[in-house]
Amino acid sequence: MAAQKRRVMPTMDDFFIRQLKFGVIQTSRQSGKVTIGLYFLVYLATVGTFWWS
């Protein structure tokens, strides 16, 4: 059981890392849009917390 788990995990990690790298490349291509989106989300969260407190 443990051996099987050890064999499965690296492939999952590799897949995750590959997806992560792909995501980073995609975001760096559209970094402008992404940064604006992140700032907007942070702004919304801040306004929301002030509003609800």
Residue pairs with C-beta under 8 A, 6 or more apart in sequence:
27 34
